[in-house]
Structure formats: C-alpha cells, structure tokens
Amino acid sequence: MGHIVNARKDLPKFLVCLAVLVLAIGFLTSYNTWQSNNKEVKKVKKAISEANHGIDNGVPNTVKVTTAEFNSYHVPADNPRYIFIPKIGVKSIILPLGTTTGNQIAVPASIYAAGWYNLSSLPGKSGAMLIYGHVSSWSTPGIFYNLKNLVPGDKIEVEQGNDLLYTYTVVKTVVYNYQNVDMNAVLKPVISGKPGLNLVTCTGSVIESLHEFSQRLVVFASEK
C-alpha cells in the first residue's frame, strides 16, 4: 500500500510534467512548421520579385515591349536604336547599357530587349559595336534564342536614332566557356579596318547552383 500512496502523491507532478512536455512538443512542431512555411513563402516572394524586377536579382523578366513602346522608342541620333535579324525573326529595341557595380557588362532586364555596350563602337564607326541579349529566361525563349542558327553570309541590320540603317554580314560564330570568353576578340572588329558588329548570348547547359549558362555564343559580323 505504501507504494500506491506515494504514486498517488506523485501523480499531480507527473501530470504537470507530461502537460509541459506535450506543450513543448506542440510548440516545437508548430515552430518547425512555421519556419518551413516561412521559408517557402520567402522563396515564392523571391521568385515573384525576380520575375517582376528582372536582372537586378539575377533573373531577366518576360515583359514584352508593346508596338506603341517600340514605335515611340528614341535614342540620340548616332546611337543604335533597333536591331533586325530577318532570318531568325529578331526585331528589337536596343538599350544603351554600361557596366555593373562589379565591373561586369550589364545586360538587359528583359529577355525581349537587346543591349548595346555603350563603351563599344557606334554604328558604322571604326571598331566593333557589341550588342547582347538573353537566350531565354528559365522557361521562355528570349530575343537571341535562335542566334545559334546564323551562318556566314546572313544579314543583320542596325538602325540609328536618326533612322540611318546599317547592314552587317555574319562572318563566323564562336562558342566560349562562360569563364573564358575572349573579350579582347569580342570588342574588336572581325575584319580589321571594317566596322564590326558582335552579338553575344548565352548557350550550353544550365549550371543550377550558379543560375548560369555554361557557355557564351558570339556572332561576329562585319559591315557590308
């Protein structure tokens, strides 16, 4: 009987401990669930932010340029305004862009716009004009998705802000590893003494851990 009496005396303490344990387990479960859900919410918010704000967050947006925006787009008279590549259906505005804070050449925020490196040459001038565009977002083909289909002899047109049209002819295409792009070649005319136009985009496979493509495709063209 003595053992039974002691057990009864200890019962309230046991029940209190059990209740605390249950509450603790419930709290930890709720916290872990909340933390997990919060991580997912943050992921979704990040993805939405990247889609809406574009390349500043590492992902270009997929907002198309409207016909009205295309027709009303203006740049200084001697700057490149539009690029046309009939063979692959490219018809795009050209944005003047410089370098990022990390001293990298900036790229367009939209997969549907081309970018002109504003420290490269102007249309028709000596040297090479460097224009670049996205091959795609992670799911949508971009302006230079079919750049890989260009071959020597294909035509590329660039229109200036003053409506003058310059025609270039593809000379060759080179694929570089993304870490070993020959920028010395990319920033020079492919034919010495003739104004050049070099187009750059991504290609190869996606390196998921880096959110990066494994290669760069460069189309070297020369003024006709």
N, C-alpha and C positions, 0 to 999 in steps of 0.2 A: 504493500500500500504506500510505503514511503516514496517509492519511485514514481507512483502515479500522482501523488500530491505535488512533488517537485515539477513534474512535467506540466501539471495544470498551472503552477505558478509561472513557469517559463513560457507558457503558450502565448500570452499577450506580447511578450518581447519578440517571440518568433514571428508572430503575425505582422508586427510592425516592421521587422527586418525584411520579411517577404514582400510587404507592400512597397517598401523603399526600393527593393531590388526590381520589382515589376515596373515601378515608375522610372527607374534608371534605364532599364532595358527599353522601355517605351520611348524615353527621351532620345536615347542613342539611335534607335531605329528611325524616329522622326527626323532627327538631325541629319542622319546619313541620307535619308530620302530627300530632305530639303536641299542638302548640299549637292546631291546628284541632280535633282531637278534644276537647281540654280545654275549648275554647270551647263546643262542642256539649254537653258534659257539664254545664257551668255553666248553659247555657240550660235544659236539662232539669231540673236541680236547682232553678233559679229558678222554673220553671213549676210544679213539684210543690209547692214551698214556698208559692207564691202560692195555689195551689188549696187547700192544707191550712190555711193561716193566715189567709186572707181579706183583707179590705180594707186591713189594715196595709201590705200590699205592693202595693196598687193594684188587686187583683182580688178580688171577693167569692167566697166559697166556695159550694158547691152541696150542703151538708149539710142534709137536711130535718129539721124538728122532728117528733119522733115523737108519736103520740097521747098517750102517757104524759107526755111532756115538756109538751105543750100543756095537758093537763088539770091538771097539777101546778104550772103557772106562777103565781107570785104577785108582786104589786107592792103598794105602800102603798095604802090604801083609796081615796084620791082620785086616784090615778094611772091613766092609761089602760092597760088590761091586754090587751084583744083588739080587733081591728078586723074587721068583717064587711061585705062588699060583695056582696050576693046576685046582682046582675046579672052580675058577672064572676067569681063563684066564689071570692072572697077570704075567707079565714078564717085569721087570723094572730095571733101574739103581738105585742105592741108593746114594744120595748126602750127604756128611758129613756137618751137619749144627749145629750151636750153638744157641745163644740167640740174640734177637734184642736189640736195644738201650733201649727199655722199659722193658728189662729183661724178655721178653716172649720167649718161644721156637720158633725159626724161622721155617718157613715152605717153601717147595719148590716153586720156581717161576712158575713152570709148573704143570698142572694138570696130566701130564703123567710121572712124576718122583716121587720117594719116597725119604724121608729124614730120615737120621739117626741122632738122637740127640747125638752129639759127647761127651757128658759127661755121657752118659749111657754106658752099658757094650758092650764089643766086642763079636762077635760070639763064642759060646762055652765056654765063661768065666762065672764065678760066677756073680750073679746079673741078671739084666734084660736089654736086648737091646730094646731101644724104636725106633720104625720106624713109620713114619706118612706119610699120603698122602691125597690129596684132593678127596672129594666125587664127585666134579664137579666144573665147572665154573657156571655162572648163566644159561648157556644153554647147556653145553656139559658134558657128564659123564666123570669123572676122573678115575684115577688108582684104587681107593678104592671104586668105586661106588657100587660094589656088595659085599663089605666086610660083610654087614649085613646077607648075605646068608651062612656064615661059621657057622658050628656047631661043638660041641666037637668031636674030632677024625679026623677032616680034617687036611691035611698036608700043611706045609709052609716050603719052602726051602730058605736058605740064603747062597750065595756063597761069599767067601772072595776074597781079592785081589790076594791071592796065589792059587786060584782055588779050595780050600777045600770047600766042601759042607756040611752044617749043616741042619738037618731036625728037625722041631718042630711040635708038635701036639697041636691043639686047645683044650683048657680046658674049657673055658667059654667066654661069651660075656656080657659086661655090658654097659648100656646106662646112661650117666650122663647129667644133665642140664649143659649148656655151662658155667655157672658161678660157678658150684660146682663140678668140676672134681676132683676126689681124686688122686692128683698127688703122694701122698705117696704110693698108691697102684700101680699106673701106672709105677712107677720107681722101683718096686720090682718084683722078680720072683713070679709067681702064685703058684708054688710049692717050698717051702723052700728047699734050698740045691741043686736045679737043675737049670741050666742056663735057663733063661726065654726070651721070645720074646713077646713084647706087641705092637700091631698095633693100631693106632689111626686115626680116620677120623671124619668128621662132619656128622650129621644126623638131623632128625627132620624137622621143617619148617623154612623158611627164615624170619628173622626179618628185614624187608626192611629198617627201619630207621637206623639200625646199620650195614647193609650189612653183616649180621651174621646169622649163623645157630643156632637154639635153643638148640641143643643137641650135645654131643660127643659120638661116639661109640668106645669102646675099646675091642679089641680081645686079650685075654690072652692065650698065648701058652707056652709050655714047651718043652725043648729039648727031643727028642725021646730016 
